[in-house]
Amino acid sequence: MATEKDLPQLTPAELEVMKVLWSGDGLSAREIHQQLGDRQEWAYSTTRTTVERMVRKGLVEKNAFHGLHIYSASVSRARGLARMVRDFAAQVLESSHVPVVSLFADSGNLTDEEVAELRELLDRQITGVEE
């Protein structure tokens, strides 16, 4: 069953890092920092600390490659967005997640597969159906 633990609650900073990783998987901390650019006015050490915390939380995977640590997303974009979509629909729209998922589908910002996964994650959480 998709539980609260299965749907990570990303902080705004974590979301920015995940966006970088979702668009260019397999990056060093330096590459993540460079791609964050003006979105986050962090020192490089802050980027590394944030990414390492995300590794401990299970959001990011770390692998060694020729002496470098390479980071990649451990959760899909749909899973990373699911809790935000659910919370936005419930708290702001006072509605189900269905209209919000439809907006993602219509926007073209997510692939058809990502929209399907997002819909499935949210439907499963509501119905309590096991994975």
N, C-alpha and C positions, 0 to 999 in steps of 0.2 A: 504494500500500500504506500502511496506517496504521502509521507508524513512531513511535519514541520522540518525535521532534520534533513529530509531528502531535498527540500526546497530551500537552498541557502538564502540567507538575508544578507545581501551585499551592501556594504557601506558605500557612500558616493565615491570614495577613493578606490575601493576595491572594484567597483563597477568600471571605473576608468581604466584600471589595469586589465580587467577582463576583456574590455573592448579591444585593447591592443593585442592581447593574446588570441582572441577569437579571430582577429583579422590577419595575424601573422604568427602562427603557432611555431614554437621552437625558437625562442629568443633569449639572449643574454639579458642580465639586469641592465647593462648599459644600453642595449637596443630598446628595451622597454622604456627606460628613462628618456631616451632621445625621441621616441615616438609619442610619449606623453606631452613633450614640448611645453607649449604655453597653457595647455589644459590644466596642468598641475605645476605650480611654481615651486617645485621641491628641489632640495639638494639631492644629489645622487644617493647619498646614504639613506635618505628617507625612502626613496624608491626601493632600495634593497631591503630595508627593514619591513616595508609594507608587503613586498613580494614574499619574503621569508615567513611572515605571519600568515599569509595566505596559503603557503605550503603546509604549515602546521594545522591550519583549519581544513585542509583537504580540498581547497579550491584550485590549487596550482600544483603541478607535478614538477619536481626538479631532477634533472639527470646531468651527469658529468659527461663532457665531450671535449677531449683534448685539453684537459685542465680548466675548462670553462664550465660554469653551471648554466644549463639551458633550461628554460622554464616553458611550460605549456599548460593550457587550461585543462583542469581535471573534470570540469563540468561543462556540459554543452551550453550554448547560448540560450536555448529554450529553457533548460533547467535553471540557469542563472536568472532569467527574467521572470519565471513563473510566479514566484512569490510576490514580486513587485506588481505584476499584472493583477493577481488575485487581490492584493491589498488595495491597489488603486480602485479596482472595480467595486470592492466592498465599501471602502471608506470615503471615496470621493463621489463615485457615481451611485452608490447605494444600489448596486445592480450585480448581476452575475458577471463572470469573466467573459461570457460569449461575445458581447459587443466589442470588447477591447481586443480579443483575439482576432475578430473580424477586421478591425482596423489594421492590425499587423499584416493580415493576409492581403488586404487591399493596398497597403503602402508599398509592397515590394521590398521592404527592408529585411525581411526574413525569407529564407527559401521555403518552398512548399513543405519540405521535410521538417524544417524547424517549426513552422506553424502547426503542422500535424503533431509533432512532439509536444509542443506547448499546450495544445488543446487536450491531448491525451493525459498529460501530467495533471492539468487542472481538473479534468473530468474525473480522473481516478481519485483525486483527493476528495472531491465532493461525494462520490459514490462509495468510496472506501474499497474499491476493487483492488485486489492484490496484483503486483507485477508478476 
